Amino acid sequence: MRHIAAAAVLMLALTSPAYAYIGPGAGIGAIGTVVAFFVAVFLLAAGFVWYPVKRLMRRTDGRSSDRKDS
């Protein structure tokens, strides 16, 4: 097991930089992915909060809770 760990450390220490170009499309895609993730988390939290609030409002409004929204 020590030989594998030593080999991994040695390979990581001896790597050379990969002078590669990443175009602007990759950056825009990464930003879009991060924004979409945060929007999805926000909408998930809003849904978990909104559903009980909607049921509470319906209950205090005097309407039946098993009627569907129109």
Backbone as a chain_set.jsonl record, in Angstrom:
{"seq": "MRHIAAAAVLMLALTSPAYAYIGPGAGIGAIGTVVAFFVAVFLLAAGFVWYPVKRLMRRTDGRSSDRKDS", "coords": {"N": [[0.828, -1.194, 0.0], [1.975, 1.216, 0.701], [3.714, 1.574, -1.372], [2.066, 2.153, -3.502], [0.945, 4.587, -2.703], [3.28, 6.124, -2.562], [4.061, 6.072, -5.235], [1.92, 7.446, -6.398], [2.204, 9.993, -5.243], [4.701, 10.664, -6.271], [4.15, 10.7, -9.036], [2.345, 12.827, -9.139], [3.978, 14.891, -8.293], [5.802, 15.147, -10.329], [4.548, 16.164, -12.562], [3.948, 18.042, -15.548], [3.059, 21.35, -16.678], [0.091, 21.737, -18.63], [-0.057, 23.36, -21.286], [-2.665, 24.55, -22.356], [-5.462, 25.823, -24.158], [-8.441, 27.161, -23.076], [-11.445, 27.918, -24.326], [-13.727, 30.781, -24.484], [-16.307, 29.795, -24.404], [-16.368, 27.599, -22.692], [-16.018, 28.787, -20.204], [-18.31, 30.394, -20.034], [-20.215, 28.396, -20.083], [-19.607, 27.103, -17.661], [-20.195, 29.131, -15.822], [-22.929, 29.414, -16.334], [-23.812, 26.905, -15.496], [-23.279, 26.992, -12.738], [-24.936, 29.131, -11.965], [-27.445, 28.053, -12.668], [-27.524, 25.914, -10.877], [-27.676, 27.233, -8.372], [-30.1, 28.599, -8.69], [-31.843, 26.434, -8.911], [-31.579, 25.315, -6.336], [-32.591, 27.432, -4.821], [-35.26, 27.533, -5.786], [-36.11, 25.03, -4.961], [-36.017, 25.314, -2.153], [-37.892, 27.393, -1.915], [-40.188, 26.086, -2.797], [-40.53, 24.165, -0.797], [-41.185, 25.823, 1.293], [-43.389, 27.267, 0.339], [-45.542, 25.466, -0.185], [-46.619, 24.485, 2.389], [-47.429, 26.987, 3.376], [-49.351, 27.754, 1.508], [-51.276, 25.776, 1.978], [-51.968, 26.451, 4.598], [-53.025, 29.013, 4.221], [-55.224, 28.347, 2.647], [-56.659, 26.82, 4.472], [-57.289, 28.708, 6.459], [-58.833, 30.349, 4.955], [-61.208, 29.099, 4.675], [-61.839, 27.335, 2.741], [-62.02, 23.994, 1.421], [-59.4, 21.639, 1.989], [-58.919, 19.626, 0.184], [-59.587, 20.352, -2.336], [-58.716, 21.062, -5.699], [-56.338, 23.412, -7.05], [-57.301, 26.049, -9.23]], "CA": [[0.0, 0.0, 0.0], [2.856, 2.378, 0.744], [4.309, 1.739, -2.698], [1.069, 2.807, -4.353], [0.863, 5.98, -2.273], [4.52, 6.78, -2.956], [4.015, 6.231, -6.691], [0.951, 8.497, -6.691], [2.821, 11.269, -4.871], [5.781, 10.907, -7.23], [3.562, 11.082, -10.323], [1.768, 14.163, -9.015], [5.062, 15.859, -8.124], [6.572, 15.263, -11.558], [3.711, 16.546, -13.696], [4.295, 19.3, -16.204], [1.842, 22.092, -17.022], [-0.49, 21.418, -19.941], [-0.328, 24.669, -21.875], [-3.858, 24.359, -23.176], [-6.356, 26.973, -24.233], [-9.859, 26.89, -22.841], [-12.15, 29.024, -24.955], [-14.719, 31.481, -23.668], [-17.536, 29.003, -24.291], [-16.286, 26.759, -21.495], [-16.242, 29.659, -19.043], [-19.724, 30.769, -20.005], [-20.945, 27.189, -19.687], [-19.396, 26.883, -16.223], [-20.971, 30.15, -15.096], [-24.337, 29.047, -16.479], [-24.077, 25.741, -14.658], [-23.304, 27.43, -11.339], [-26.153, 29.928, -11.777], [-28.585, 27.14, -12.697], [-27.53, 25.15, -9.634], [-28.183, 28.071, -7.281], [-31.527, 28.85, -8.942], [-32.561, 25.205, -8.569], [-31.61, 25.206, -4.873], [-33.524, 28.447, -4.336], [-36.624, 27.109, -6.09], [-36.408, 23.899, -4.092], [-36.323, 25.862, -0.827], [-39.141, 28.148, -2.011], [-41.279, 25.122, -2.882], [-40.742, 23.564, 0.518], [-41.819, 26.822, 2.161], [-44.652, 27.739, -0.214], [-46.632, 24.498, -0.1], [-47.335, 24.573, 3.673], [-48.057, 28.304, 3.504], [-50.545, 27.706, 0.678], [-52.283, 24.974, 2.682], [-52.421, 27.229, 5.754], [-53.896, 30.075, 3.712], [-56.467, 27.719, 2.215], [-57.387, 26.396, 5.662], [-57.832, 29.888, 7.136], [-59.772, 30.974, 4.045], [-62.466, 28.39, 4.826], [-62.025, 26.381, 1.654], [-61.606, 22.623, 1.714], [-57.998, 21.427, 1.625], [-58.751, 18.622, -0.845], [-59.942, 20.896, -3.645], [-57.558, 21.383, -6.511], [-56.229, 24.808, -7.486], [-57.759, 26.252, -10.606]], "C": [[0.873, 1.259, 0.0], [3.471, 2.648, -0.613], [3.347, 2.47, -3.636], [0.966, 4.282, -3.997], [2.11, 6.747, -2.687], [4.544, 7.02, -4.468], [3.054, 7.348, -7.079], [1.53, 9.871, -6.381], [3.914, 11.631, -5.871], [5.221, 11.346, -8.582], [2.956, 12.486, -10.262], [2.849, 15.234, -8.906], [5.805, 16.099, -9.438], [5.729, 15.651, -12.772], [4.181, 17.868, -14.277], [3.005, 20.031, -16.558], [1.371, 21.739, -18.434], [-0.904, 22.727, -20.59], [-1.478, 24.563, -22.874], [-4.723, 25.602, -23.105], [-7.779, 26.494, -23.99], [-10.607, 28.112, -23.34], [-13.193, 29.651, -24.052], [-16.014, 30.696, -23.497], [-17.54, 28.124, -23.059], [-16.535, 27.576, -20.235], [-17.696, 30.058, -18.907], [-20.582, 29.576, -19.594], [-20.809, 26.9, -18.202], [-20.19, 27.879, -15.394], [-22.463, 29.822, -15.167], [-24.721, 27.864, -15.607], [-24.18, 26.136, -13.186], [-24.566, 28.235, -11.051], [-27.382, 29.021, -11.749], [-28.676, 26.31, -11.417], [-28.116, 25.976, -8.494], [-29.66, 28.414, -7.465], [-32.344, 27.62, -8.57], [-32.656, 25.023, -7.061], [-32.585, 26.216, -4.286], [-34.971, 28.034, -4.585], [-37.052, 25.909, -5.252], [-36.794, 24.388, -2.697], [-37.644, 26.623, -0.854], [-40.338, 27.209, -2.094], [-41.583, 24.473, -1.542], [-41.412, 24.539, 1.475], [-43.223, 27.154, 1.655], [-45.787, 26.742, -0.035], [-47.336, 24.519, 1.265], [-48.029, 25.921, 3.874], [-49.351, 28.328, 2.701], [-51.644, 26.896, 1.367], [-52.83, 25.727, 3.887], [-53.359, 28.346, 5.301], [-55.236, 29.505, 3.274], [-57.317, 27.322, 3.424], [-58.014, 27.593, 6.379], [-58.847, 30.61, 6.272], [-61.148, 30.298, 4.1], [-62.735, 27.411, 3.708], [-61.537, 25.011, 2.08], [-60.177, 22.412, 1.234], [-57.832, 20.366, 0.552], [-59.256, 19.083, -2.202], [-58.68, 21.246, -4.398], [-57.568, 22.86, -6.867], [-56.715, 24.924, -8.919], [-56.923, 27.292, -11.304]], "O": [[0.53, 2.253, -0.639], [3.724, 3.798, -0.973], [3.758, 3.295, -4.452], [0.906, 5.135, -4.883], [2.014, 7.897, -3.117], [5.005, 8.069, -4.92], [3.342, 8.118, -7.995], [1.366, 10.808, -7.162], [4.031, 12.789, -6.271], [5.757, 12.262, -9.206], [3.045, 13.245, -11.227], [2.66, 16.358, -9.371], [6.382, 17.17, -9.625], [6.174, 15.475, -13.906], [4.744, 18.706, -13.573], [1.963, 19.397, -16.721], [2.184, 21.475, -19.319], [-2.05, 23.144, -20.426], [-1.265, 24.495, -24.084], [-4.71, 26.335, -22.115], [-8.251, 25.547, -24.618], [-10.417, 29.216, -22.829], [-13.507, 29.122, -22.986], [-16.744, 30.919, -22.532], [-18.586, 27.919, -22.443], [-17.191, 27.106, -19.305], [-18.251, 30.062, -17.809], [-21.552, 29.725, -18.851], [-21.774, 26.5, -17.552], [-20.789, 27.516, -14.382], [-23.175, 29.941, -14.17], [-25.816, 27.821, -15.047], [-25.068, 25.667, -12.474], [-25.199, 28.047, -10.012], [-28.262, 29.195, -10.906], [-29.772, 26.034, -10.929], [-28.953, 25.486, -7.735], [-30.395, 28.507, -6.482], [-33.417, 27.743, -7.981], [-33.703, 24.619, -6.554], [-33.326, 25.895, -3.357], [-35.816, 28.168, -3.699], [-38.219, 25.788, -4.879], [-37.784, 23.929, -2.127], [-38.436, 26.515, 0.082], [-41.391, 27.498, -1.526], [-42.744, 24.258, -1.192], [-42.136, 24.117, 2.378], [-44.147, 27.305, 2.454], [-46.912, 27.155, 0.248], [-48.565, 24.569, 1.294], [-49.101, 25.983, 4.477], [-50.351, 28.871, 3.168], [-52.811, 27.286, 1.342], [-54.026, 25.654, 4.171], [-54.382, 28.592, 5.94], [-56.276, 30.121, 3.508], [-58.539, 27.468, 3.407], [-59.145, 27.504, 6.855], [-59.641, 31.4, 6.782], [-62.136, 30.858, 3.626], [-63.756, 26.723, 3.721], [-60.729, 24.89, 3.001], [-59.784, 22.941, 0.195], [-56.726, 20.195, 0.038], [-59.345, 18.279, -3.13], [-57.69, 21.676, -3.805], [-58.621, 23.488, -6.976], [-56.555, 24.002, -9.719], [-57.164, 27.595, -12.472]]}, "num_chains": 1, "name": "protein.A"}
